[in-house]
Amino acid sequence: MSYDNWQEKQNDEETIRFAGTLAQFFLARVGEAGTDLSAAITDRRWVDVLSYNPPMDMGYDTYYNLAQAQACFSKLACLPTGIDKSAVAYAKFLDGERQCGIFNRIFDQRASGSLTFEPDVEAVLHGSARKIAMILGDCPDLSRVPLRISVGGATTTTKKKEADLRNLIAGSFACSEEMWSDLPKLEHLMDELPHLFPCGEDEQLIYSLSVQTGRLSFVLKNAKTDRAITVEPPLNKIVQNGYGDVMRDRLKRYGCDLTDSERQNELARLGSLYDRIATVDLTNASGLICNGLVLDQVPEPWLDVMYWCRTGTLYGPQGLVELQSFAGMGNGITFPLESLLFQAICDSVCDYIGIQFPISSVYGDDICISVEAIPLLYKTFKAIGLQVNEEKSFTSGPFREACGTDWYSGYDVRPVYIRDNISKENLYSLHNQMAARGEMEVCDIILRYLNSINDRLLRGPSGYGDGHLHVANWKDFCTFRSKDGASGWDFTTYRLKPNVNYTVTAFDSVVPLAIIDSRTQSELLISDVSAELARELNVCGGLLLSRQYMTRQDWHSTRELRRCLQNIVRGPLQEFARNFEPALDALPVQTPRQRGRRNWKVKFQGIPRPPQDLHVFGTPLPGSHGVEEVTLYIFG
């Protein structure tokens, strides 16, 4: 097989035809129950297809097949619905801002004493504010926060497709008006990033920064609408990530783990079996957290930091927008903040009602809570401007939904979605997802389609990616090898070639230090960092710190000591960066001749031109630039 076209996508019409073939297969299983959906697909009434809700009173098997038939289209980007998805998302964003403006005025009146909520809502909000203060604890200084660069995430200075560590570092010199307005804090931030900012007077460095507004952007959500996200200035994003990580850590200590959604999934499954646990989903959750609610619930030291690193102005399709909500998705604090607010409110509701053994678990805007708490929870949400998504919230019956899982009487009925134009790559993935569910008849349909285009099929075991088709009898398609007492099976699979950035910048010496620092700073959440940083620098730069730098516990927050440390590490790290070789074994040494063939780009920002024999290391970019055929070996 020629794998050059493994990622080549079919046209829209062919994709829709294939999706229709799969959908009709699932509808044939349910007979008359699928008549309406089948007619809508046949007549190409796509809006009706997307609006269809499978009935929940016909058993889990019927529900699953109807949901799977609809899932062939519900998130298909190329579906010709005639809907301007970005316009729908922008209208929803503006509506959320209007709602937040209304509730900001309500909270202002409440703060002045001219308005109060009903007594039970007031009690819940009082309790939740106390819980939030207890969960967050003391707000750490910047010197104790794991500041972090989000590799793969866009900023106002770097596009997502170019968001590798090297480009993000080179584009870090911009912040929002809110961050710029507090110069002492900004100076403190620059002191905490000595590897990013060169030596010099703080005033000169600060005035060299670019002040930027955030940007409203849209990403695909489903076939009916996009999702509005915010793109933040780079320095804001670094601080947001740091404090967001601290909030996640504090929530985990409390029992709300934002690194694992398995608890939510299991509670939803139990709710579908025993009808004692409800699952609640909110509409536009992050977009309806108004400033008034945050000011009312979050303690003062945290508020100062959150609003300092926040971007309060966004540039959207129709110009500048002053945010009435706290922030959108894209702000590094948004997800842990909404989880914190909803967890505290749910716990406070359970406490007020006096449920003996309450269930209260939150993951973002996915909520699992005891059914008895639902009336007061809904009442509280309405009072503070949050909207419950009635279509995706379930308080009774056999169905529950949470964190990407759907449960019907204890059975997993989550469908497999077709999201993009079909290609050999995503057909392999679709086949493997169906095989994992035991849908062998569907797998046969996919295999017949692949065979119809004269494709050589690669087969192998599961657990090694989607570069081959997962089959139960995979050994029949592998080669058994035995040598020197070791034996096993090898099989062929496809693997994406990673994009790698080889552009030379003035900040190449910073890249290895940023890698070291990100690893070291994460230890700040649980232990002192001095010994760890000293060990990392010793290993990576051949740098031996004197005893005073290894034993002083206040070095991380001492300005003079940090500047001294910066001067010590600069030279060794620059030398280390020039000799730093990539982890990829296949990457050749870069010579001037090779750079010319690559249409080599060299950036210089205030530094001398590097020598032509400089060995350049690569940093991974998002995405891939092709596919390669590789052989994997399994011992046994």
C-alpha positions as CSV (number, residue, x, y, z in Angstrom):
1,M,0.0,0.0,0.0
2,S,1.1,3.5,-0.7
3,Y,0.7,5.4,2.5
4,D,1.2,8.8,1.1
5,N,-2.6,9.2,0.9
6,W,-3.4,7.6,4.2
7,Q,-4.6,11.0,5.5
8,E,-6.3,12.1,2.2
9,K,-9.9,13.0,2.9
10,Q,-12.9,12.1,0.8
11,N,-15.2,14.8,-0.4
12,D,-18.2,15.9,1.5
13,E,-20.7,14.0,-0.6
14,E,-18.8,10.7,-0.2
15,T,-18.5,11.2,3.5
16,I,-22.3,11.9,3.9
17,R,-23.1,8.8,1.8
18,F,-20.8,6.6,4.0
19,A,-22.3,8.1,7.2
20,G,-25.8,7.4,5.8
21,T,-24.9,3.8,5.1
22,L,-23.8,3.3,8.7
23,A,-26.8,5.1,10.1
24,Q,-29.3,3.0,8.1
25,F,-27.6,-0.1,9.4
26,F,-28.3,0.9,13.0
27,L,-31.8,2.0,12.2
28,A,-32.6,-1.3,10.5
29,R,-32.1,-2.9,13.9
30,V,-34.9,-1.0,15.6
31,G,-37.6,-1.3,12.9
32,E,-40.4,1.2,13.2
33,A,-38.8,3.0,16.1
34,G,-36.4,4.5,13.6
35,T,-38.8,5.6,11.0
36,D,-38.8,9.3,11.7
37,L,-35.0,9.5,11.9
38,S,-34.6,7.4,8.8
39,A,-37.0,9.6,6.8
40,A,-35.1,12.7,7.9
41,I,-31.8,11.2,6.7
42,T,-33.2,10.0,3.4
43,D,-34.8,13.4,2.7
44,R,-31.6,15.2,3.9
45,R,-33.4,17.3,6.4
46,W,-30.3,17.7,8.4
47,V,-31.6,20.2,10.9
48,D,-34.3,17.6,11.9
49,V,-31.6,15.0,12.1
50,L,-29.6,17.1,14.5
51,S,-32.6,18.0,16.6
52,Y,-33.8,14.4,17.0
53,N,-33.8,13.1,20.6
54,P,-33.9,9.3,20.9
55,P,-36.8,8.2,23.1
56,M,-35.8,6.7,26.5
57,D,-38.8,4.5,27.1
58,M,-37.9,1.7,24.7
59,G,-35.0,0.0,26.4
60,Y,-31.3,0.5,26.3
61,D,-30.7,-1.4,23.0
62,T,-33.2,0.7,21.0
63,Y,-31.9,3.9,22.6
64,Y,-28.3,2.9,21.7
65,N,-29.0,2.2,18.1
66,L,-31.0,5.4,17.6
67,A,-28.3,7.4,19.3
68,Q,-25.6,5.8,17.2
69,A,-27.5,6.4,14.0
70,Q,-27.8,10.1,14.9
71,A,-24.1,10.3,16.0
72,C,-23.1,9.5,12.4
73,F,-24.2,13.1,11.6
74,S,-24.5,15.1,14.9
75,K,-20.8,16.2,14.9
76,L,-20.0,15.9,11.2
77,A,-18.3,19.2,10.3
78,C,-19.1,19.0,6.5
79,L,-22.9,18.5,7.0
80,P,-24.6,21.1,4.8
81,T,-27.1,22.4,7.4
82,G,-27.0,26.0,6.1
83,I,-26.2,27.1,9.7
84,D,-23.5,29.7,10.3
85,K,-21.9,27.9,13.2
86,S,-19.6,30.8,14.2
87,A,-22.5,33.2,14.1
88,V,-24.5,30.9,16.4
89,A,-21.6,30.7,18.8
90,Y,-21.0,34.5,18.8
91,A,-24.7,35.1,19.4
92,K,-24.6,32.7,22.4
93,F,-21.5,34.5,23.7
94,L,-23.2,37.9,23.4
95,D,-26.4,36.6,25.1
96,G,-24.2,35.2,28.0
97,E,-22.6,38.6,28.4
98,R,-26.0,40.3,28.5
99,Q,-27.1,37.9,31.2
100,C,-23.9,38.5,33.1
101,G,-24.4,42.2,32.9
102,I,-27.9,41.8,34.5
103,F,-26.7,39.6,37.3
104,N,-23.7,41.9,38.0
105,R,-26.2,44.6,38.8
106,I,-28.1,42.2,41.0
107,F,-25.0,41.3,43.0
108,D,-24.2,45.1,43.2
109,Q,-27.6,45.7,44.7
110,R,-27.1,42.8,47.1
111,A,-23.7,44.1,48.2
112,S,-25.3,47.5,48.9
113,G,-28.0,45.9,51.0
114,S,-30.9,46.9,48.7
115,L,-31.6,43.4,47.6
116,T,-31.5,39.9,49.1
117,F,-32.1,36.5,47.8
118,E,-34.6,34.1,49.5
119,P,-33.3,32.9,52.9
120,D,-32.4,29.3,51.7
121,V,-30.4,30.7,48.7
122,E,-28.7,33.2,51.0
123,A,-27.8,30.4,53.4
124,V,-26.4,28.3,50.5
125,L,-24.3,31.2,49.2
126,H,-23.0,32.0,52.7
127,G,-22.0,28.4,53.2
128,S,-20.4,28.0,49.7
129,A,-18.2,31.2,50.3
130,R,-16.9,29.7,53.5
131,K,-16.2,26.4,51.8
132,I,-14.3,28.2,49.0
133,A,-12.2,30.1,51.5
134,M,-11.4,26.8,53.3
135,I,-10.6,24.9,50.1
136,L,-8.3,27.6,48.7
137,G,-6.5,28.5,51.9
138,D,-3.8,31.1,51.7
139,C,-3.0,32.6,48.3
140,P,0.6,31.8,47.4
141,D,3.1,34.4,46.3
142,L,4.3,34.3,42.7
143,S,7.6,32.9,44.0
144,R,5.7,29.8,45.2
145,V,3.5,29.3,42.1
146,P,4.4,26.8,39.3
147,L,4.4,29.2,36.4
148,R,3.9,27.2,33.2
149,I,3.9,27.7,29.4
150,S,1.1,25.8,27.7
151,V,2.7,24.0,24.8
152,G,0.2,23.5,22.0
153,G,-2.1,26.4,23.0
154,A,-2.5,29.6,21.1
155,T,-1.7,33.0,22.5
156,T,-2.3,36.5,21.1
157,T,1.3,36.4,19.7
158,T,1.5,32.7,18.6
159,K,-0.8,30.7,16.4
160,K,-1.9,27.3,17.6
161,K,-0.2,25.5,14.7
162,E,3.1,27.2,15.7
163,A,2.7,26.8,19.5
164,D,5.8,24.8,20.3
165,L,8.0,25.7,23.3
166,R,10.5,27.7,21.2
167,N,7.9,29.9,19.6
168,L,5.9,30.4,22.8
169,I,9.1,31.6,24.6
170,A,10.0,33.9,21.8
171,G,6.5,35.4,21.8
172,S,6.1,35.8,25.5
173,F,6.6,39.5,25.7
174,A,3.0,40.7,25.8
175,C,0.4,41.1,28.6
176,S,-3.1,42.6,29.1
177,E,-3.9,46.0,30.3
178,E,-4.9,44.6,33.7
179,M,-1.5,43.1,34.2
180,W,0.3,46.2,32.9
181,S,-1.6,48.4,35.3
182,D,0.0,46.8,38.4
183,L,3.7,47.5,37.8
184,P,5.0,46.2,41.2
185,K,3.3,42.8,40.5
186,L,4.6,42.8,36.9
187,E,8.1,43.5,38.1
188,H,7.8,40.7,40.6
189,L,6.7,38.3,37.8
190,M,9.7,39.3,35.7
191,D,11.9,38.5,38.7
192,E,10.4,35.1,38.8
193,L,11.2,34.4,35.2
194,P,14.9,35.3,35.0
195,H,15.5,32.8,32.2
196,L,12.9,34.5,30.1
197,F,13.8,38.2,30.6
198,P,17.4,39.4,30.1
199,C,19.4,41.3,32.6
200,G,18.5,45.0,32.8
201,E,16.5,47.5,34.7
202,D,13.0,46.4,35.4
203,E,11.6,49.7,34.0
204,Q,13.3,49.1,30.7
205,L,12.0,45.5,30.5
206,I,8.5,46.5,31.5
207,Y,8.2,49.2,28.9
208,S,9.4,46.9,26.2
209,L,6.3,44.7,26.7
210,S,3.4,44.9,24.3
211,V,0.0,45.5,25.9
212,Q,-2.7,43.5,24.1
213,T,-6.3,42.6,24.4
214,G,-7.6,39.1,24.3
215,R,-9.1,37.6,21.2
216,L,-12.4,35.8,20.8
217,S,-12.0,32.7,18.7
218,F,-14.2,29.7,17.7
219,V,-13.6,26.0,17.5
220,L,-15.8,23.2,16.2
221,K,-18.3,21.9,18.8
222,N,-20.9,20.0,16.7
223,A,-22.7,20.3,13.4
224,K,-25.0,23.1,14.7
225,T,-22.7,25.4,16.5
226,D,-19.0,26.2,17.2
227,R,-17.6,26.9,20.7
228,A,-16.4,30.3,21.7
229,I,-13.0,30.4,23.4
230,T,-10.7,33.2,24.4
231,V,-7.1,33.6,23.3
232,E,-5.0,35.2,26.1
233,P,-1.8,37.3,26.0
234,P,1.2,35.1,26.7
235,L,2.3,36.4,30.1
236,N,-1.3,36.3,31.4
237,K,-1.5,32.7,30.3
238,I,1.7,31.8,32.1
239,V,0.4,33.2,35.4
240,Q,-3.1,31.8,34.8
241,N,-1.7,28.3,34.3
242,G,0.3,28.6,37.5
243,Y,-2.5,29.7,39.8
244,G,-4.9,27.3,38.0
245,D,-2.6,24.4,38.9
246,V,-2.5,25.6,42.5
247,M,-6.3,25.6,42.6
248,R,-6.5,22.2,41.1
249,D,-4.1,20.9,43.7
250,R,-6.2,22.5,46.5
251,L,-9.4,21.0,45.1
252,K,-7.8,17.6,44.9
253,R,-6.9,17.7,48.6
254,Y,-10.6,18.5,49.2
255,G,-11.7,15.5,47.2
256,C,-12.4,17.0,43.8
257,D,-9.9,15.5,41.4
258,L,-9.8,17.4,38.1
259,T,-7.2,15.1,36.6
260,D,-9.5,12.0,36.6
261,S,-13.2,11.9,35.6
262,E,-13.7,8.2,36.5
263,R,-15.5,9.1,39.7
264,Q,-18.0,11.1,37.7
265,N,-18.5,8.2,35.3
266,E,-19.1,5.7,38.0
267,L,-21.5,7.9,39.8
268,A,-23.5,8.4,36.6
269,R,-23.6,4.7,36.1
270,L,-24.9,4.1,39.6
271,G,-27.4,6.8,39.1
272,S,-28.8,5.1,36.0
273,L,-29.2,1.9,38.1
274,Y,-30.6,3.1,41.4
275,D,-32.2,6.5,40.6
276,R,-30.7,8.1,43.7
277,I,-28.0,10.2,41.9
278,A,-28.8,13.0,39.4
279,T,-26.5,14.3,36.7
280,V,-26.7,18.0,36.0
281,D,-25.3,19.9,33.0
282,L,-25.1,23.7,32.7
283,T,-25.6,25.7,29.5
284,N,-22.7,28.0,28.7
285,A,-21.3,27.4,32.3
286,S,-18.1,29.4,32.0
287,G,-19.8,32.2,30.0
288,L,-22.4,32.7,32.7
289,I,-20.1,33.0,35.7
290,C,-20.5,36.7,36.2
291,N,-18.0,39.0,37.9
292,G,-20.5,39.6,40.7
293,L,-20.7,35.9,41.6
294,V,-16.9,35.6,41.7
295,L,-16.5,38.8,43.8
296,D,-19.2,37.4,46.2
297,Q,-17.7,34.0,46.6
298,V,-13.9,34.1,46.3
299,P,-11.8,35.5,49.2
300,E,-9.9,38.8,48.7
301,P,-6.3,37.7,48.2
302,W,-7.2,35.3,45.5
303,L,-9.4,37.9,43.8
304,D,-6.5,40.3,43.5
305,V,-4.4,37.7,41.6
306,M,-7.3,36.4,39.5
307,Y,-8.2,39.8,38.2
308,W,-4.6,40.9,37.8
309,C,-3.9,38.1,35.4
310,R,-7.3,38.2,33.7
311,T,-8.0,39.7,30.3
312,G,-11.1,41.9,30.7
313,T,-11.3,43.0,27.1
314,L,-11.7,40.8,24.0
315,Y,-11.6,41.6,20.4
316,G,-14.5,39.8,18.6
317,P,-16.1,39.8,15.2
318,Q,-17.8,43.1,15.8
319,G,-15.1,44.9,17.7
320,L,-14.0,45.2,21.4
321,V,-16.1,43.6,24.1
322,E,-15.8,44.4,27.8
323,L,-16.3,41.1,29.6
324,Q,-19.2,41.0,32.1
325,S,-18.4,37.4,32.8
326,F,-15.2,36.5,34.7
327,A,-13.5,34.8,31.7
328,G,-14.1,32.4,28.9
329,M,-12.6,29.0,28.1
330,G,-9.0,29.7,27.3
331,N,-8.2,31.4,30.6
332,G,-6.1,29.0,32.6
333,I,-8.2,29.7,35.7
334,T,-11.6,29.2,34.3
335,F,-12.0,25.4,34.5
336,P,-10.7,25.1,38.1
337,L,-12.7,28.1,39.2
338,E,-16.0,26.8,37.8
339,S,-15.3,23.4,39.4
340,L,-14.6,25.2,42.7
341,L,-17.8,27.3,42.6
342,F,-20.1,24.4,41.7
343,Q,-18.5,22.0,44.2
344,A,-18.9,24.5,47.0
345,I,-22.5,25.3,46.1
346,C,-23.4,21.6,45.8
347,D,-21.9,20.8,49.1
348,S,-23.6,23.8,50.7
349,V,-26.9,22.7,49.3
350,C,-26.5,19.2,50.8
351,D,-25.5,20.7,54.1
352,Y,-28.5,23.0,54.2
353,I,-31.0,20.2,53.4
354,G,-29.3,17.9,55.9
355,I,-28.8,14.9,53.7
356,Q,-27.3,12.2,55.8
357,F,-25.0,10.6,53.2
358,P,-24.8,13.1,50.4
359,I,-23.4,12.5,47.0
360,S,-21.8,15.6,45.5
361,S,-19.1,15.4,42.8
362,V,-18.1,18.0,40.2
363,Y,-15.9,18.0,37.1
364,G,-16.1,21.4,35.4
365,D,-19.8,21.9,34.6
366,D,-20.6,18.1,35.0
367,I,-22.3,17.6,38.3
368,C,-23.4,14.4,40.1
369,I,-25.5,15.1,43.2
370,S,-28.1,13.4,45.4
371,V,-31.6,13.6,43.9
372,E,-32.9,15.2,47.1
373,A,-30.7,18.3,46.5
374,I,-32.0,19.0,43.0
375,P,-34.9,21.5,43.8
376,L,-32.7,23.8,46.0
377,L,-29.7,23.4,43.6
378,Y,-31.8,24.5,40.6
379,K,-33.3,27.4,42.7
380,T,-29.8,28.6,43.6
381,F,-28.4,28.3,40.1
382,K,-31.4,30.4,38.8
383,A,-30.9,33.0,41.5
384,I,-27.2,33.6,40.5
385,G,-27.6,33.5,36.8
386,L,-26.6,30.0,35.8
387,Q,-28.8,28.0,33.4
388,V,-29.4,24.3,33.7
389,N,-29.4,22.4,30.4
390,E,-32.6,20.5,30.7
391,E,-31.9,18.3,27.7
392,K,-28.6,17.0,29.2
393,S,-29.6,16.9,32.9
394,F,-31.3,13.8,34.3
395,T,-32.9,13.5,37.7
396,S,-35.0,10.4,37.2
397,G,-35.4,7.5,34.8
398,P,-32.8,5.0,33.6
399,F,-30.5,7.4,31.8
400,R,-27.5,9.5,33.1
401,E,-24.8,11.4,31.3
402,A,-21.5,12.7,32.7
403,C,-18.0,13.6,31.3
404,G,-18.5,12.0,27.9
405,T,-20.2,8.8,29.0
406,D,-23.9,7.9,28.6
407,W,-25.5,5.2,30.8
408,Y,-28.8,3.5,30.4
409,S,-29.7,1.1,33.3
410,G,-26.0,0.5,33.9
411,Y,-25.1,-0.1,30.2
412,D,-22.7,2.2,28.4
413,V,-24.7,3.6,25.4
414,R,-22.3,6.3,24.4
415,P,-22.2,6.4,20.5
416,V,-19.1,6.7,18.3
417,Y,-19.1,9.9,16.4
418,I,-18.0,10.7,12.8
419,R,-16.5,14.2,13.1
420,D,-14.6,14.8,9.9
421,N,-14.5,13.8,6.2
422,I,-13.6,10.2,6.0
423,S,-10.0,9.1,5.2
424,K,-8.2,5.9,5.6
425,E,-6.8,7.2,8.9
426,N,-10.1,7.9,10.6
427,L,-11.7,4.8,9.1
428,Y,-9.1,2.8,10.9
429,S,-9.9,4.6,14.1
430,L,-13.7,4.2,13.5
431,H,-13.2,0.4,12.9
432,N,-11.2,0.1,16.1
433,Q,-13.7,1.9,18.2
434,M,-16.5,-0.3,16.8
435,A,-14.4,-3.4,17.3
436,A,-13.9,-2.5,21.0
437,R,-17.7,-2.4,21.4
438,G,-18.2,-5.8,19.7
439,E,-19.9,-4.2,16.6
440,M,-18.3,-6.7,14.2
441,E,-21.0,-6.2,11.5
442,V,-20.2,-2.5,11.4
443,C,-16.5,-3.4,11.1
444,D,-17.3,-5.6,8.1
445,I,-19.0,-2.6,6.4
446,I,-15.9,-0.5,7.0
447,L,-13.6,-3.3,5.7
448,R,-15.7,-3.6,2.6
449,Y,-15.4,0.1,2.0
450,L,-11.6,-0.1,2.5
451,N,-11.3,-3.1,0.1
452,S,-13.4,-1.2,-2.5
453,I,-10.6,1.4,-2.8
454,N,-7.9,-1.3,-3.3
455,D,-6.4,-0.7,0.1
456,R,-3.8,-3.0,1.6
457,L,-5.1,-3.5,5.1
458,L,-2.7,-3.6,8.1
459,R,-3.9,-5.7,11.1
460,G,-2.6,-6.1,14.6
461,P,-3.4,-6.2,18.3
462,S,-5.2,-3.5,20.2
463,G,-3.3,-1.2,22.6
464,Y,-0.7,0.0,20.0
465,G,-2.6,2.9,18.4
466,D,-4.9,3.2,15.4
467,G,-2.3,2.8,12.7
468,H,-3.6,-0.7,12.1
469,L,-7.0,-2.5,12.3
470,H,-7.5,-4.2,15.7
471,V,-8.5,-7.9,15.2
472,A,-8.9,-10.8,17.6
473,N,-6.8,-13.2,15.5
474,W,-4.0,-10.7,15.0
475,K,-1.3,-13.4,15.2
476,D,-2.5,-14.7,11.9
477,F,-1.3,-11.4,10.3
478,C,2.0,-11.1,12.2
479,T,5.4,-12.8,11.9
480,F,6.7,-15.0,14.7
481,R,10.5,-14.5,15.3
482,S,12.8,-16.3,17.6
483,K,16.5,-15.5,18.2
484,D,19.0,-16.0,21.0
485,G,16.4,-17.3,23.4
486,A,13.9,-14.4,22.8
487,S,10.7,-14.8,20.8
488,G,7.8,-12.7,19.8
489,W,5.6,-11.3,17.1
490,D,6.1,-8.3,14.9
491,F,3.5,-6.4,12.9
492,T,3.3,-3.4,10.7
493,T,1.5,-0.2,11.6
494,Y,1.3,3.4,10.4
495,R,2.7,6.2,12.6
496,L,2.3,10.0,12.1
497,K,5.5,11.9,11.6
498,P,5.7,14.7,14.2
499,N,6.1,18.3,13.2
500,V,9.4,19.7,14.5
501,N,10.5,23.3,14.7
502,Y,14.2,23.9,13.8
503,T,14.1,27.7,13.6
504,V,17.0,29.4,15.4
505,T,15.9,32.1,17.7
506,A,17.6,34.4,20.3
507,F,15.9,32.3,23.0
508,D,17.3,28.9,22.2
509,S,19.3,29.0,25.4
510,V,16.0,29.4,27.4
511,V,14.3,26.2,26.0
512,P,16.3,23.6,28.0
513,L,16.0,25.8,31.1
514,A,12.2,26.1,30.6
515,I,12.0,22.3,30.3
516,I,13.9,22.0,33.5
517,D,12.0,24.7,35.3
518,S,8.6,23.4,34.4
519,R,9.6,20.0,35.9
520,T,11.0,21.7,39.0
521,Q,8.3,24.2,39.6
522,S,5.6,21.5,39.8
523,E,7.3,20.3,42.9
524,L,6.4,23.6,44.6
525,L,2.9,22.2,45.2
526,I,4.3,19.6,47.6
527,S,7.9,20.4,48.7
528,D,10.7,22.9,48.7
529,V,12.3,23.4,45.4
530,S,15.9,24.3,46.2
531,A,17.5,20.8,46.2
532,E,15.5,19.7,43.2
533,L,16.6,22.7,41.1
534,A,20.2,22.4,42.2
535,R,20.2,18.7,41.1
536,E,18.6,19.4,37.7
537,L,21.1,22.2,37.0
538,N,24.0,20.1,38.0
539,V,22.9,17.3,35.7
540,C,21.9,19.4,32.7
541,G,24.5,22.2,32.7
542,G,27.4,20.8,34.5
543,L,26.8,23.7,37.0
544,L,27.9,23.3,40.6
545,L,26.1,25.7,42.9
546,S,27.9,26.8,46.0
547,R,26.6,25.6,49.3
548,Q,25.0,29.0,50.1
549,Y,22.7,28.7,47.0
550,M,21.7,25.1,47.9
551,T,21.0,25.7,51.6
552,R,19.3,29.1,51.6
553,Q,15.5,28.5,51.8
554,D,14.5,31.9,50.7
555,W,16.4,32.0,47.4
556,H,13.3,31.6,45.3
557,S,11.8,34.8,46.6
558,T,14.9,36.8,47.1
559,R,15.4,39.3,44.2
560,E,19.2,39.8,44.5
561,L,19.9,36.1,44.8
562,R,17.7,35.3,41.9
563,R,19.5,37.8,39.7
564,C,22.8,36.3,40.8
565,L,21.6,32.8,40.0
566,Q,20.5,34.1,36.6
567,N,24.0,35.4,35.8
568,I,25.5,32.1,37.0
569,V,23.3,29.9,34.8
570,R,23.2,32.0,31.7
571,G,26.6,31.0,30.2
572,P,26.4,27.3,30.9
573,L,22.9,27.1,29.7
574,Q,23.7,28.9,26.4
575,E,26.5,26.5,25.8
576,F,24.3,23.6,26.7
577,A,21.6,24.8,24.3
578,R,24.1,25.0,21.4
579,N,25.1,21.4,22.0
580,F,21.6,20.1,22.9
581,E,20.7,17.2,20.6
582,P,17.1,16.2,19.9
583,A,15.6,13.1,21.5
584,L,14.5,11.8,18.1
585,D,17.2,9.4,16.9
586,A,16.3,9.9,13.2
587,L,17.0,13.7,13.4
588,P,20.2,14.5,11.5
589,V,22.8,17.1,12.5
590,Q,21.7,20.4,10.8
591,T,24.4,21.9,8.5
592,P,24.1,25.1,6.4
593,R,23.5,23.0,3.3
594,Q,20.7,21.0,4.9
595,R,19.1,24.3,6.2
596,G,19.1,25.6,2.6
597,R,17.2,22.6,1.4
598,R,14.7,23.0,4.2
599,N,13.9,26.6,3.2
600,W,15.6,27.4,6.5
601,K,14.4,30.3,8.5
602,V,16.7,32.1,11.0
603,K,15.4,34.7,13.4
604,F,17.7,37.1,15.2
605,Q,16.4,39.3,18.0
606,G,19.3,41.4,19.4
607,I,22.0,38.7,19.2
608,P,24.9,38.1,16.9
609,R,24.4,35.7,14.0
610,P,25.1,32.2,15.3
611,P,28.0,30.2,13.7
612,Q,27.1,28.2,10.6
613,D,28.1,24.9,12.2
614,L,25.7,25.3,15.1
615,H,23.9,22.1,15.9
616,V,20.2,23.0,16.1
617,F,17.8,21.1,18.3
618,G,14.1,20.6,17.4
619,T,11.0,21.3,19.5
620,P,7.8,19.5,18.6
621,L,4.9,21.4,17.0
622,P,1.2,20.5,17.1
623,G,0.0,18.2,14.4
624,S,2.0,16.0,11.9
625,H,3.4,16.3,8.4
626,G,2.8,12.9,7.0
627,V,2.8,9.2,7.9
628,E,5.4,6.4,7.9
629,E,5.2,2.6,8.1
630,V,6.9,1.1,11.0
631,T,7.3,-2.4,12.5
632,L,6.5,-3.1,16.1
633,Y,7.7,-6.1,18.1
634,I,5.8,-7.9,20.9
635,F,7.7,-10.3,23.2
636,G,5.9,-13.4,24.2
